[in-house]
Amino acid sequence: GKKARNPEILAKITAPVLFMMGNDDFAASPKAAQKAVAQMASEDKTIIMLDNSDHHIFWDYDREQVSEEILKFVEEIAGE
């Protein structure tokens, strides 16, 4: 929605960010999503664009990579 695109709200996000989506997502605009991530204030941002998945990345062809990246991200922010 509009809040997800609001630059004032995005600028307040300082927590680590893991952003993943399919390059050819049919339901969300990769270009708009990447623009939103760029507006976030966090200095720790990981952006992963998936070549083989569409909108449902947890169930699509890149699902193993998605799971691995999430676990890696959580371990890093937990300091493990």
ABEGO torsion letter per residue (X at the ends): XAAAABAAAAAABABBBBBBBBAABAABBAAAAAAAAAABABABBBBBBBAABBABAAABAAAAAAAAAAAAAAAAAAGX
